[in-house]
Amino acid sequence: MKAVEFRSKSAEQLQSELLSLKKEQFNLRFQQATGQLENTSNVRKTRRSIAQIKTVLRQKANAVKGEG
């Protein structure tokens, strides 16, 4: 998912998306540790998506803080 798509979502939607991505990241790490992970690029994609969501959430928080 692109950062532009993340920016169009509300903070609550981003939080739920972040939670699901963290669960997915845990499952991918578990699969990697047990040798069951077939597509190793998913680990990187998930990690980057988490970072993008955190960045957008931080930008939204700073925008709200700047208005007040």
C-alpha positions in Angstrom: 0.0 0.0 0.0 1.2 3.5 -0.8 1.7 6.3 1.7 -0.9 8.3 -0.2 -3.5 5.6 0.6 -2.5 5.7 4.2 -3.0 9.5 4.3 -6.6 9.2 3.1 -7.5 7.0 6.1 -8.5 8.1 9.6 -6.3 7.7 12.6 -8.6 4.9 13.9 -8.3 3.0 10.6 -4.6 3.4 10.7 -4.3 2.1 14.2 -6.3 -1.0 13.3 -4.2 -1.5 10.2 -1.0 -1.1 12.3 -2.3 -3.8 14.7 -3.0 -6.3 11.9 0.4 -5.6 10.3 2.2 -6.2 13.6 0.4 -9.5 14.0 1.4 -10.4 10.5 5.0 -9.5 11.2 4.9 -11.7 14.3 3.6 -14.6 12.2 6.2 -14.1 9.5 9.0 -14.0 12.1 7.7 -17.2 13.6 7.6 -18.9 10.2 11.1 -17.7 9.5 12.4 -19.1 12.7 10.9 -22.5 12.1 12.0 -22.6 8.5 8.5 -22.5 7.1 8.7 -19.1 5.4 8.7 -19.4 1.6 8.5 -15.7 0.5 11.1 -13.8 2.5 10.3 -10.5 0.8 7.0 -10.3 2.8 9.0 -9.6 6.0 10.5 -6.5 4.4 7.2 -5.3 2.9 5.4 -5.7 6.2 8.1 -3.8 8.1 8.0 -0.9 5.6 4.3 -0.7 5.7 4.4 -0.5 9.5 7.0 2.3 9.2 4.8 4.2 6.7 1.7 4.0 8.9 3.7 5.2 11.9 5.0 8.1 9.9 1.5 9.1 8.7 0.1 8.8 12.2 2.9 11.1 13.5 2.3 13.6 10.7 -1.4 13.7 11.5 -0.6 14.2 15.2 1.8 17.0 14.5 -0.8 18.7 12.2 -3.4 18.6 14.9 -0.9 19.9 17.5 0.1 22.7 15.1 -3.6 23.9 14.7 -4.2 24.2 18.4 
